[in-house]
Amino acid sequence: AAFAVVKAIKSVAATGRTVVCTIHQPSKLLFNMFDSLLLLVKGGKVVYFGELGENSATLVKFFEGAPKATPMKPKMNPATWMLDVLDDKDTDFAEYYNKSDLAKEAEEKLRSMKQPSASAGEGSGSDVELGLKKMAKAKLTKRVDRYAQPGGVQFNELLKKFMLTYWRSPGYNYIRFMLMVAVAIILGLAFLQVDTSTQTGMFESFAVQFVSLVFLGIMSMNQVMGLITTERAVFYRERAVNTYSSGLFGLVIG
C-alpha cells in the first residue's frame, strides 16, 4: 500500500507540482523514490536539507563524513542507517550541518528564490518558475514502472511461494496424484484394442483424444479451485499494491 501511495505522489510531482510528505520508517525502495529530504532532530534543529542523490548517494556521503559515523553497509536501508548514525549523542549534527557546504548551498538557493530575476521580462516568469518547468520536464521523461520488480523476479518469487505452499499441503498433492493415476488408467483403457486401420476406428480415436483433453482441463481447474479459495484474499491484497502481475500468478498456480 505504501508503494502505491508513493508512486501516486511521484506522478503528481512529475507534473511540476511541489509535494511535501512526512515519512515514517520507509523501506529502501520507497526512500530512494524521494528527491529531497529535510531531516529534523529533537528541538526542530535541521541536520540535513538537500537532494538525496541517486540511491541516496548524496545523503550517505554527507553522514559518512560526520565524526564517529559508521560507513553504510551494502544493501542496507539508508533511512535506517541514517537514524543509527544520529543516535550518537556525542556529535552535534545540527552544528555539523550548519558548518557544511550543504547548508550554504541551501541558503543560497533560498536567497535566490526570494529575489526576482532582473532579466525576467513581464509575463515571462522568474528563474524559479523556469527551473520548476525544467525539473518537471526532466521528471516526465523518467519511466515509472508499474511493478516494484521485473517479471523474471516476480515469476521466481511466485514459483518459490507456491512450491512451498504445495509442500505444506501433502493431502492435496496426494489426492491430485491419485486422480491423475485413475484418469490415466481410464483413458488408457478407452484406447485399448481400438482398430485405427479403419476410418471408423480413427474417428473413435480422435473422439477419445478430444474428450480426454477437455476432461483433463476441466479436472485441473476444479482441483486448483481449493487452493485459489485460500489464496484469494492474499492475491487481492498483493495485486492492489502491484506486487506482481495477475498473469504470472495464474501461470504459476496453474
C-alpha positions as CSV (number, residue, x, y, z in Angstrom):
1,A,0.0,0.0,0.0
2,A,2.8,2.4,0.8
3,F,4.4,1.8,-2.6
4,A,1.1,2.6,-4.4
5,V,0.8,5.9,-2.4
6,V,4.4,7.0,-3.0
7,K,4.1,6.1,-6.7
8,A,0.9,8.2,-7.0
9,I,2.7,11.1,-5.2
10,K,5.6,10.7,-7.6
11,S,3.2,11.0,-10.6
12,V,1.8,14.3,-9.1
13,A,5.4,15.6,-8.6
14,A,6.2,14.7,-12.2
15,T,3.7,17.3,-13.4
16,G,5.7,20.1,-11.8
17,R,3.9,20.4,-8.5
18,T,5.8,20.5,-5.2
19,V,4.8,17.7,-2.9
20,V,5.8,17.7,0.8
21,C,5.4,14.5,2.7
22,T,6.3,13.1,6.1
23,I,7.6,9.5,6.1
24,H,7.9,7.0,8.9
25,Q,10.2,4.0,8.7
26,P,10.2,3.8,4.9
27,S,11.8,0.9,3.0
28,K,14.9,1.3,0.9
29,L,12.8,1.3,-2.3
30,L,10.3,4.0,-1.0
31,F,13.1,6.2,0.5
32,N,15.0,6.3,-2.8
33,M,11.9,7.4,-4.7
34,F,12.1,10.9,-3.0
35,D,14.1,13.7,-4.5
36,S,15.0,15.8,-1.4
37,L,15.0,15.4,2.3
38,L,14.5,17.8,5.3
39,L,15.6,16.0,8.4
40,L,14.9,17.4,11.8
41,V,16.0,16.2,15.2
42,K,14.6,16.9,18.7
43,G,14.1,20.7,19.2
44,G,13.3,21.3,15.5
45,K,17.0,21.5,14.5
46,V,17.9,20.8,10.9
47,V,20.6,18.1,10.4
48,Y,20.1,17.6,6.7
49,F,18.3,19.6,3.9
50,G,19.1,18.9,0.3
51,E,18.9,16.4,-2.6
52,L,19.1,12.7,-1.8
53,G,21.0,11.8,-5.0
54,E,21.0,8.6,-6.9
55,N,20.2,5.8,-4.5
56,S,20.6,8.3,-1.6
57,A,24.3,8.7,-2.5
58,T,24.5,12.4,-1.5
59,L,22.9,11.7,1.9
60,V,25.2,8.8,2.6
61,K,28.3,10.7,1.6
62,F,27.2,13.6,3.9
63,F,26.7,11.5,7.0
64,E,29.7,9.3,6.4
65,G,31.7,12.5,6.8
66,A,30.4,13.1,10.3
67,P,32.6,12.3,13.3
68,K,32.4,8.6,14.5
69,A,30.0,7.8,11.7
70,T,29.9,4.1,10.7
71,P,30.0,3.6,6.9
72,M,26.8,2.2,5.5
73,K,27.0,-1.5,4.5
74,P,25.9,-2.7,1.1
75,K,22.2,-3.3,0.6
76,M,21.4,-1.5,3.9
77,N,18.4,0.8,4.1
78,P,19.8,4.4,4.1
79,A,16.9,5.6,6.2
80,T,17.6,3.1,8.9
81,W,21.4,3.7,8.7
82,M,20.8,7.4,8.9
83,L,18.9,7.1,12.2
84,D,21.5,4.8,13.6
85,V,24.2,7.5,12.9
86,L,22.1,10.2,14.6
87,D,21.9,8.1,17.8
88,D,25.5,9.2,18.6
89,K,24.9,11.7,21.4
90,D,28.5,12.9,21.4
91,T,28.1,14.6,18.0
92,D,26.1,17.8,17.4
93,F,24.7,17.0,14.0
94,A,22.9,20.4,13.8
95,E,26.2,22.2,14.2
96,Y,27.9,19.7,11.7
97,Y,25.2,20.6,9.2
98,N,25.4,24.3,9.7
99,K,29.1,24.3,9.0
100,S,28.8,22.1,5.9
101,D,28.7,23.2,2.3
102,L,25.2,21.6,2.0
103,A,23.8,24.2,4.4
104,K,25.5,27.0,2.4
105,E,24.0,25.7,-0.8
106,A,20.6,25.6,0.7
107,E,20.9,29.2,2.0
108,E,22.0,30.3,-1.5
109,K,19.0,28.6,-3.1
110,L,16.6,30.1,-0.6
111,R,18.1,33.6,-1.1
112,S,17.9,33.4,-4.9
113,M,14.3,32.2,-4.7
114,K,13.4,35.3,-2.6
115,Q,14.9,37.7,-5.2
116,P,13.1,38.0,-8.6
117,S,15.3,37.8,-11.7
118,A,16.2,41.2,-13.1
119,S,16.4,39.8,-16.6
120,A,12.9,38.3,-16.5
121,G,10.5,40.2,-18.7
122,E,6.9,40.8,-18.0
123,G,4.9,37.6,-18.1
124,S,8.0,35.5,-18.7
125,G,8.2,34.3,-15.1
126,S,11.1,34.2,-12.6
127,D,14.1,31.9,-12.7
128,V,12.4,29.7,-10.1
129,E,9.4,29.2,-12.3
130,L,11.7,28.3,-15.2
131,G,13.7,26.0,-13.0
132,L,10.5,24.2,-12.0
133,K,9.4,23.8,-15.6
134,K,12.8,22.2,-16.4
135,M,12.5,19.9,-13.4
136,A,9.0,18.9,-14.4
137,K,10.1,18.2,-18.0
138,A,13.0,16.1,-16.7
139,K,10.8,14.1,-14.3
140,L,8.3,13.4,-17.1
141,T,11.0,11.6,-19.1
142,K,11.6,9.2,-16.2
143,R,9.8,5.9,-16.6
144,V,7.9,4.8,-13.5
145,D,7.4,1.0,-13.6
146,R,4.0,-0.4,-12.6
147,Y,5.6,-3.1,-10.5
148,A,8.5,-2.9,-8.0
149,Q,10.4,-5.8,-9.6
150,P,10.8,-7.1,-13.2
151,G,8.8,-10.0,-14.5
152,G,11.6,-12.5,-14.0
153,V,11.9,-11.7,-10.3
154,Q,8.1,-11.9,-9.9
155,F,7.9,-15.3,-11.6
156,N,10.8,-16.7,-9.4
157,E,9.3,-15.4,-6.2
158,L,5.8,-16.7,-7.1
159,L,7.3,-20.1,-8.0
160,K,9.0,-20.3,-4.7
161,K,5.9,-19.3,-2.9
162,F,3.6,-22.0,-4.5
163,M,6.3,-24.7,-4.3
164,L,6.3,-24.1,-0.5
165,T,2.5,-24.0,-0.4
166,Y,2.2,-27.3,-2.2
167,W,4.9,-28.8,0.0
168,R,2.9,-27.8,3.1
169,S,-0.2,-29.5,1.6
170,P,0.6,-33.2,1.3
171,G,-3.1,-34.3,1.4
172,Y,-3.9,-32.0,-1.5
173,N,-0.9,-33.4,-3.6
174,Y,-1.8,-37.0,-2.7
175,I,-5.4,-36.5,-4.0
176,R,-4.2,-34.9,-7.2
177,F,-1.8,-37.7,-7.8
178,M,-4.3,-40.4,-7.3
179,L,-6.9,-38.7,-9.5
180,M,-4.3,-38.4,-12.3
181,V,-3.4,-42.1,-12.0
182,A,-7.1,-43.1,-12.1
183,V,-7.8,-40.9,-15.1
184,A,-4.7,-42.2,-16.9
185,I,-5.9,-45.8,-16.4
186,I,-9.5,-45.0,-17.6
187,L,-8.3,-43.1,-20.7
188,G,-5.8,-45.8,-21.4
189,L,-8.4,-48.5,-21.4
190,A,-10.5,-46.4,-23.8
191,F,-7.8,-46.8,-26.4
192,L,-7.4,-50.5,-25.7
193,Q,-8.0,-52.6,-28.8
194,V,-9.1,-49.7,-30.9
195,D,-8.7,-50.5,-34.6
196,T,-7.1,-47.4,-36.1
197,S,-6.7,-49.1,-39.5
198,T,-10.3,-48.2,-40.5
199,Q,-11.9,-44.8,-40.9
200,T,-14.4,-45.5,-38.1
201,G,-11.6,-46.5,-35.7
202,M,-9.7,-43.3,-36.5
203,F,-12.7,-41.2,-35.7
204,E,-13.3,-43.1,-32.5
205,S,-9.6,-42.5,-31.5
206,F,-9.8,-38.8,-32.3
207,A,-13.0,-38.5,-30.3
208,V,-11.4,-40.1,-27.3
209,Q,-8.4,-37.8,-27.5
210,F,-10.6,-34.7,-27.7
211,V,-12.7,-35.8,-24.7
212,S,-9.5,-36.6,-22.8
213,L,-8.1,-33.1,-23.3
214,V,-11.3,-31.4,-22.4
215,F,-11.8,-33.7,-19.3
216,L,-8.2,-33.2,-18.1
217,G,-8.6,-29.4,-18.5
218,I,-11.8,-29.2,-16.5
219,M,-10.5,-31.6,-13.9
220,S,-7.3,-29.5,-13.4
221,M,-9.4,-26.3,-13.0
222,N,-11.6,-28.0,-10.4
223,Q,-8.6,-29.2,-8.5
224,V,-6.9,-25.8,-8.3
225,M,-10.1,-24.1,-7.1
226,G,-9.5,-25.2,-3.5
227,L,-6.1,-23.6,-3.5
228,I,-7.3,-20.4,-5.1
229,T,-10.0,-20.1,-2.4
230,T,-7.4,-20.0,0.3
231,E,-5.0,-17.7,-1.7
232,R,-7.7,-15.3,-2.9
233,A,-7.5,-12.8,0.0
234,V,-3.7,-12.6,-0.2
235,F,-3.9,-12.3,-4.0
236,Y,-6.3,-9.3,-3.9
237,R,-4.2,-7.6,-1.3
238,E,-0.9,-8.1,-3.1
239,R,-2.4,-7.2,-6.5
240,A,-3.8,-3.9,-5.1
241,V,-0.2,-2.7,-4.4
242,N,1.2,-4.1,-7.7
243,T,3.4,-6.7,-6.0
244,Y,3.1,-9.0,-9.1
245,S,1.2,-9.5,-12.3
246,S,-2.1,-11.3,-12.3
247,G,-1.0,-13.2,-15.4
248,L,2.1,-14.5,-13.8
249,F,0.1,-15.5,-10.7
250,G,-2.3,-17.5,-12.9
251,L,0.6,-19.1,-14.9
252,V,2.4,-20.3,-11.7
253,I,-0.6,-21.5,-9.8
254,G,-1.7,-23.5,-12.9
